[in-house]
């Protein structure tokens, strides 16, 4: 029986128009461009403005571009998975809202929350539906309005995050391309270092939680940095070793865009030159589950069929992992 694999056949994205620069941020909180660039590597980030605008707005526009680029009608889509930590609301799922906005009426859809590893976890999940032979067209979207949970009085976290969305279409193939392997991990102890304190069933919203500013991102930067550096590097090197790849065999590393120093440390462990690493954190900041597909979207015209690519991420939970793919098409 011929093996079916899941291959990315297109990428779409959407970034809000409003650009929040380090200079503007320095008027809101005690920080400077030099401080942010030295420690994180971010110059600016995009922010979604407007009443009633949530992550579904970003995700719908990213998928709309994807459908147009791949000449896919909404009726053809079998499944939509939205990776997000900033859903429009607790329920229904943001994926459901996105599907409704786009007229994707023949698919089922759901959200997946794995922090900044969300796109990796969703991509691995979606690929299984393709590999099983059950579905022909699966959309994975990472969509985040991080500005909705950022405390702009906290100089440690507010420079890091931005808003944005990017999506890929997965389809079946019998060629030796597509998603080849995955290594995904979770360690729940990490929640104490990176979480949102209130708003869940354990600590519902109240006047007290709002007054205490507990509905924003809480991050212990040093702990998160240490675990991210070691785990992202380890799992990426492990993937290379498992498939007997050297730095010469690898066309690209697509790392989660959390911190430029984490990206550099991971690439160094893998023996990769900077020219083989996709980095756009300076322009967009950390868009959480959208960072990896945003890189694929921005570099799409440079990717060639058969390119060996490792996607690598680390997020809240802790969650982390890598996915090895062989790119499925040449620049269009």
C-alpha positions, 0 to 999 in steps of 0.5 A, a space after each residue: 500500500 502506498 504511503 500517504 504523507 502530509 505536505 504543506 502546499 501553501 502559506 498565507 499570513 496577515 499582519 495588522 497595519 499599526 506598528 508599535 516601535 521601541 521609541 513609542 514603547 519608551 513613552 509608555 514604560 521605562 525602557 529604551 530601544 537599546 535595552 530591548 534590542 540588546 536583550 531581546 532583539 526586537 525593533 517593532 511589533 504589529 498591534 491589532 487596533 479596533 473595537 471588537 477585533 480579536 484573533 479570529 479577525 487575524 486568522 480569517 485574513 491569513 486563511 483568506 490569503 491562503 485560499 486565494 493563493 492555493 486556488 482552494 474554495 472554502 467548501 473544499 476544506 475538511 478541517 481547521 485547527 487554530 493554535 492560539 492562547 488568545 481566543 476571541 472568547 472562552 467558547 466557542 473555539 476561535 477556529 469555529 468563528 474563523 470558519 464561519 467568517 470565511 464560509 468554511 461550512 463542510 469542515 470541523 474545527 477546533 482550537 489548540 493551546 500549546 503556548 508558543 509551540 502551538 503551531 508545531 503541535 497543531 501541524 503534527 495533529 493535522 498531518 495525522 488526519 491527512 496521513 490516515 487518508 481521512 481528509 484531503 485539505 487541512 488548514 493549520 493557523 497560528 493566530 494571536 492578539 497578544 496585545 490583549 494580554 500584555 501589561 503595558 506597565 510591565 517593562 519585562 514583558 511588554 516589549 516582547 509580544 506582537 499580534 499576527 497570524 499565518 496559516 498553511 494548507 496540508 494536502 496528501 502526497 505520495 512523494 518523499 516530501 512533507 512532514 517527515 518526523 516530529 519530536 514534541 514534549 511537555 513538562 507541566 512544572 513550567 507553568 509556574 514560570 510562565 502563565 496567566 494567573 486569572 481568568 480560568 476556572 481555577 481563578 475566575 475573573 473578579 474585581 480583585 483579579 482585575 485590580 491585581 492585573 492578573 489577566 496579563 502574561 506573567 513570566 519569570 524571564 531567567 527561568 524561561 530563557 534557560 529552559 528555552 535555550 537548552 530544550 530548543 537546541 537539544 530537540 533540534 540537534 536530536 532531530 538532526 542526529 536521528 536522520 543523520 543530517 549535518 549542517 550541510 544537509 539542512 537548508 533552513 532552521 525555522 525557530 520560534 521568534 521569542 528572543 534573538 539570543 535563544 535563536 542564536 544559541 540554537 543555531 550554534 548548537 546545530 552548527 548552522 550559519 546565520 544565513 540558514 536561519 529564518 529570523 524576523 523577530 526584529 520586525 514582528 516580535 513574538 507572535 506566539 503560535 504565529 511566529 513559525 508560519 510567519 517565517 515560512 510565509 516571508 521566506 516562501 519564495 526562497 524555499 525549494 522542493 526537497 529542502 530539508 527544514 527543521 521547525 523548532 519551538 518552545 512555549 508555556 507549559 513548558 512545551 517544546 519540540 521540532 518537526 522535520 519537513 521536506 519542502 513540497 514545492 518550488 517558488 511560484 
